[in-house]
């Protein structure tokens, strides 16, 4: 063995950072392992303040390079020449998927993972979500309810800093918020129209992990909306700006980067995980590390793949997989651009800065009563904006008159994008393809995923309702759709090692602890038993903090 620790945390993203913070602050010696490169806060954000003319392709990037090496990652709206180093090279990190509906796996292999590039939308789930599986029979019943996690939502929100407005909505519980960012004039106008026309609908500012008030070591948001480059101000939550400094301050953290966890080691005599086997991706040498507990936080799909690579005589289909559920019930929100509309008037109104969040119209389907044959629900994200000078690339004109026109703000437009809940289905799954190997010699991950009829019905309903709401402002709809994006395009993949009450149908118990192996915890998106329709990252963080607290009590009691 190359080292022994109280705990090993696999992954350094949103949940890995939280696991490291909580375990070190509770006195454990922790090894956090990241498969990608080091990025230090501030100094590692090498393109953060560069102007377009300081980049070879003026921010647009090398089209030939992107076609060859970033065919999947380049489809992410945050991907550009400034941020391309925060996304994996698809050619160097291949995976398998289906030809007819290929899953779009968006990834970042570096310290902090996707916490550097995430959309920062931060929402609680309610019992409408935690009780959904039991209520309609799709999926296994969650082993927890809102009351079990509410104080952990409080705890996480207070630490990371979430700006938002308190609305008193049962389906979208309020939290510990910093002052909200402001709605613009058109958004305020639509809010007033919707809330006077519909008794069950609201338009609110997006709740986001961007500070509007300073926290120790972190400044408030500068309204640049270039978050995915990394933020030296620490104005949004990331591992680098928030949880990693806290873990380092304890003196209990050891950090490894460029270190790929090949497998979790397991002792069949004690029925415990003993540590991990790690490949140094630079030297191509292997090391082994021991620990009393292991936290899997490598991301939904990678955590499942590692457990599948950890198969043994006792667990031939993957570690902690006596249920057969490991890898199954993968989910991702079904998304569609429901409506884009031009809004007449308001030409005497504008806004300043680049607000890093939009608006939300929370779920209203199947909240107070059953709505037809629809199951679960959807919510909208989007917002209003005035077209800028780049509109000149798609409008008629030439010379002085064109230039004069483009110096002024363009017309107002409003976008409503839908995120619909994805039902858990056994056929949506992650497996290993033993016939295809990656550059490290490991079997490639295979992802099979399709949206079902219910998701399509939800998106069709959302398209109709989006147009109806925008019509309240006399909008002219110029684009609309109810066709779901490919799996992975919401970047909310979850499931694969779900929580549940019954060890025969689930991988984890109510504490994110493997039913089969009591010192193995999975707290990233793989643990989720349903998807709700709101962004899941806050729930991942709250579950991680809760599981770490439980793990420490179990260690002290001699149970693990």
N, C-alpha and C positions, 0 to 999 in steps of 0.2 A: 504494500500500500504506500502511496506517495503522501498521504496525509489523512488525519482523522479530525472530524468536526462534530459539533452537536447537531448541526443541520446543514443540508445541501439544498440550495435553491437553483433549479434548472431554468435559466432564462432571466433576462434583466429588463423586460418591458414593464407594462403597467402593473401586472400582478407580481412579477419577480421583484421589482423594486419595493413593493409593499411588503412582500414576505420577508425580504432582507431587513427592512426597517423594523418591522414588528418583532422579529425573532432576535435581532441584535439588541434592541432596546429592552428586551426582557431577559438579557444576560447570556444568550446563547452565542457560541462561537460559530459563525456562519460562513460557508463557502458559497458564493454566487458565481455561476458559470454561464458565460455568454459565448455562443458559437462564432459571433462576428467580431469586428475590430473595435478598438477603443475609440470613443468619442468623448472627450472631456467637455464639460459645460463651458460655454463661451469660446475658449480657444479652438475647440473642435468644429465650430460652425464656420467653416472657411469661406462660404459664399454669402453669408448672412447680409452683409452691407454692400455687396458689389452692385454696381450699376450695370445695365444691359450692355453698354459699350465696353465693359471690362471683361466680357465673356466672349469666347470665340464665335458663338452663334447667336449673340445678342439675347440670350435667354431661351431661344427656341430649341436649341440643341441640335446635335448631329443626326439628321434623319436616317442616314444609312446605319449609324451605330445603333440607334434605337430599334430599327427594324431587325437588326441582327441579334442584339443582346438584351433588349428590353421590350420585347414584343407584347408582353402582358403588363408589366409595370407602367409602361408609358400611357396606358389607358386610365390611370389614376389621375384625377383632376389636380392633385397636388404635385404631380411629376412634371419637372421641367429641368432646364439646364442648371438651375440653382440647387435643386434638390435631388438630382439623379444619384448622387453618392449615398443617399439614404434609402435607396431601393436596391433589391437584389438584382444581380445580373442573371436573367432568365436562362441564358445559355449555360452558365456555370452551375445553375441550381435547377436542373430539370425535374419534372414530375409528370405523372401520367394522368390522363383524364379521358372523358368520352368525346368522340369526334362530333356528335350531333349537338350536344349542349356542353361545351367545355367549361369547366370550372375555372374562374379567373382568380388565381391565388396571389394576392397582393402581399408582399413581404418586405421586411427590412431586417437584415442580419448585421447588427452592430449593437454596441452598448446603448441601452434605452429602447431598442426595438421600435415598434410603431408608436411608442409614447412621444417620439419626436415628430411624427407626421400625422397623428390622429386628428379627427375633426373636432374633438374636445366637447362634443355635445354630451351633457351629463344629466341623466334622468333617473329618478327612482322608479322601481316597479311597485305595484300595489297588489292587494289580494285578488283583484280582478285577474292579474297575471299569474300569481302563485297558485291560484285555485283553478285555473282554466283547464288543465289536463284532467283533473278529477271531474270537473263539471261536464265536459263533453266527451270524455273517453279517449281523446287522442293523446298518447303519451302516458307516462307513469306520473302518479301524483307526486308533486314536490314534497319533500320531507320537512319543509319549513314554510312559514307564513311571514307576512310583513312584520308582525310583532317580533319575530326572531331576529330580524336584520335591521330594524329601524334605528336602533342606537348605533349600529355600525355605519349606517348611512350618515348619521350625524357626525360621527367621529372622522370619517373620511372627508366629508365636505368641509368641515372646519379646518382640516389640515391642508387640503389641496387648493382651496379657494374656488368657489363656484359663484358666478354672478347670475342673478335671475330674480324673477318677481314671484311673490307669493299670490296664489290664485285660488286656493281652497278647492281644488279639483280632486275628487275621490280617486279618479283613474290615474292621476299624475301627482302624487303626494308632494307637498312643499318640503323644502329642506332648509339647511343653514346657509343662507345666501348672502353674498356681498351685493351691493346695489346693482340693479340691472343696467345693461346697456339700453340705449334709447331706440325706440321704433321711429322710423322716418315718417314723413307726412302722409305718404300713400298707404303705408302699413297701418298707421293710426286710423285713416279713413276707412280702410277695409275692416279693421277690427270693429269700429263703431257699427258699420253696416251689418256684419255677421252677427254680432252680439245683440242687435236689435231685431234681426230677422229670425234667428234660431235660438231656441231656449237651451239647447244642449251643446252649443259650440262656442269656442273661445279662440282668439288669436293672441298669442303671447310672444314675448321675446325669447329666443333660444337660450336655454340655461347652459352655460358653458364654463369650462375650467380655465377661463382667462380672468385674471385679477382686475377688478376695478378699484381696489384698495391694496396698498402695499402690504406684504407680509415679510417677516425677517428674512433678509437675503434675497428678496424678490421684489421687483418694482411692478407697478400697475401696467396694464396693457397700453401700448403706444399707438394702437389703431393703425398698424401697418398691414396686417393680414398677410404676412409672409411667414407664418408660424412654422411651416414644414421645413424651413431652412435651419431651424434651431433658433432659440431666442435667448440672447445673452442677458436680457433683462430678467429672465425667469418669470415672465408674465403669464405663461401658461404652464399647466402641470405637465411635467415629464419626469422620468426617473432622474435625469441629470439635475434638474432644477430643484427637486423636492425630496424624494424618498432616499436617493443615494447619499446626498450630504448628511441626512439624518442617520443613516446606517453607518457611514464612515465615522461620524462623530463619536460613536460608542467605542471605537477601537476594537470591535468584535468582528469586523467584516474582512474577509479575504476575497478578492475579486480576480477571476480568471477570464480573459477574453481570448478570442481565436481558439476556442476550445469546444469541440463538438461532443456532446454526450451521445455515445453510441448506444448504451444500454444502462438500465438500472440493475444492479446486482441483487441477487436474492438468495437467502439461505433457507432451504426447505426444512431444515431441522427446527429452526426457531420460527419459521414462517414470517420472517421479517426482511425488509429491504436492508441491505448492508452498506450501500453506497452506489457509486457510479463508475463506469468505465468511459474514459474521455480521450478523444483524439485531438492532439495539437495540430491544427490545420496548417501550420507553417512548417514545423519540423517533421510532421507525419509520424510522430511517436505517440504511443499510448501510455496513459497513466490511470491509476485507480485511486479513488478517494472514498473514505468511509465516513459514515455519519449515523446518528441515532434516528433521525427522521429525514425524509426526502420530500421536498415540495416541487411538484411539476408545474412550471409556469412558462413553458417554452412557446406558448400559443396553442390555440385549439388543435390544429392539425399536427403540428410538430410534437406536442405532448402525446397525442394518440400514437403517432408513428414510433416514438421512442419506446413506449410501453409495448407496442407490437414487436419491436426489435428485441425486446427483453424476454421473449418467449423462453420457456423452459419445459422440462419433462412434466412438471406439475401444471404449468399453464402453457400448453402448446399453441394456443391462439392469442397469446399476449399476456403480459403480466397483469395479475388482478382481474382476470377475465373469466372467472367461473360462470358468470351470467351469460356470456356470449354477446353482451351489449357493447363491448369496447369497439370503437370505430363506427358504430351505427348511430342513426338518428342525428346526423349532421344537419344543421339548419343555417340559413342566412336569409335576412329579410328580402322579400320580393320588392323590387323598386321599379318605379316608372316615372318618367317626366310627364305628369298628368296634364299640365297646361302651362303654356307660356303665352302671355297676353300683353298687348300694348294698352296702356292706361291713358285715356284722354285727360287733358287738363294738368293742373298742378305745375305748370311751367314756371311759376314764380317761386317754387320751392326746390331746395336741394339739401345736401348734407355735406359734412366735412369728415375727412379721414376715411379709413377702410375698416369698418366694423368687422371683427372676426367671427361673427355669428349671424344667423338669420332669424326668421320667425318660425314658430311652430303652431300648427292647429292640432291640438291633442285629439286623441281617439274619441269618437262619438258613436261609433257603431257597436252594438251589443254591450252597452254600458248599463243603461237603466232597464232595457228590455231586449228581447231577441228581435233582430232585424232580418226578417225573411229567412232565406236559406244560407245566409252568410255565417261563417264561424269566425270567432275572434274579431280582430279589427285592424285599423290602419291609422296612421297619422301623417301629417304633411310637414315638410320643411321647405324653406325657400326664402323669398323676400322680394322687395321692390328695389329697383335701382334705376339710375339714369344712364343711358348709353353714353360712352365716352368717345374720344376721337377715333379709336380703332373701327368704329362703325363705318368710317370712310372706305374701308376695304370692300364693303359690300353695297355701297350706294352709288348712284350716278353722280357725276360732277367732275369738274376739272378747274384748275387754276385758282385765281384769287377768291372767287365766290365759294368754292369748296373749302378752302383753307379757313376762310372767315366763319363758315358754318360749323366746322369741326372744332373751332376754339370755344364754342358754346356747348353746354350740356345737351344731349339728345333727349328723345322722348322717354317717358317712364315706361318700364316694363316690369312685369310681375311673374315670378316663377313659383310653381307649386310642384314639388317632387313628393311622391308617396313612398312610405315604407310600410309594407303590410306584413303581418305576422306570418311566419312560416310554420306549418304543422310538422311535428317530428315524425319522420317516416324511416322505417328500418332500411329501406333500399337506398337511402341517401347515406353514403358511407365512405370511410377511409380504410384502405387496405395497403399492403405492401406488394409491389410487383417484383418478385424474385428474378424475373427474366430480364429486367432492366435495372442497371446499376448506375449510381451517380458517380461523380469524379472521386469520391472518397471510398468507392467500392461497396457502398451500402445499397440495399434494395430501394428503388425509387418509391415514393409515396404515390398511390393512385386514389383519385377523388372522383366519385360518381355522385352526381347531384342533379335533380330536376325539381322545378316547382310544380305543384299540383293544381287541380281544378279550383280549390278554395282560394289559393293565392291569386289566381287569374280573375276569379269573381270579385275579390276584394279590390283589385286594381281597376277593373272595369267600373265598379261602383265609385271608386275614388275619382276617376276621370270625369264622370258625369257631375259629381258634386263639386269638384274643383272649378269646372266651367260655370256652374250655377253660382258659386260664391263670387267669382271674379266678375260675373255679369252685374253684380250689385254696384260696381263702379263704372259700368258701361264699357267694359273691356272688350277689345278685339283679340280673340284667340288666334295666334299665328302658328302654334304647334301644340300637339297633344298626343298622348299615347296611353295605352293600358297594357302594352306588351312588357312582361317582366324582363329586367336585365338578367344576364347570365348569372348563375350562382357565383358568389364571391365578389360581385361588383358593389354590393352594399358594404363590404369589408366588415361584416358583423358575423362572421362564421362562428358557430358555437355548437356544443354537443359533441358526442363521441365517447364521453366517459361520464355519463349523466348521473346525477344524484337521484336517490329514490329510497323508498321505505323497505323494499323487498330486495335482498341480495340476489334473488333469482332473475331479476329483470333490470338491475342497475349496477353500476360500478362503485358508486360512492354513497356514503351515508349522509346524514344531516349536517355533519361537520366537515364535509369534503374529504373524508377519510375513506380509503378503500375498504370495502367490506371484507376483502380477502386478506389484506395486509395492513395492520393497524398503524404502522409508522410510515405509510405512503399517503400523501395528500396531493390532490389535483385541484387547483384553485383558479386556473385560467378559464377561458371560454368553453373548454371541453366539458366542464362540470354541469353545464346548463341542461335542464330537462325540458324547457320550452323557450321560445324566442321573444315573447311579447311583441310589441311593434315599436318600442322606443329603444334608443341606443343602450347597449348593455354594459359599457365599460365601468360605470359607477357600481353596478351590482357585482362585477368581478372583484373590484377593489374592496368592497364591503365584505364579501365572502372570504377574501384572502385574509383581511385583518381578523375576522372572526375565527377562521380556522387556525391561524397562528396562535391566537390566545388559547384556544382549546388544546393545541399541540403542546404548548408549554405546560399547561396544567397536567396533561397526561405524562409528560416526561418527569415532572416533579413527583407525580404519584407512582412512578415506576411502572406505568402501563405500556409505555413504548420505549 
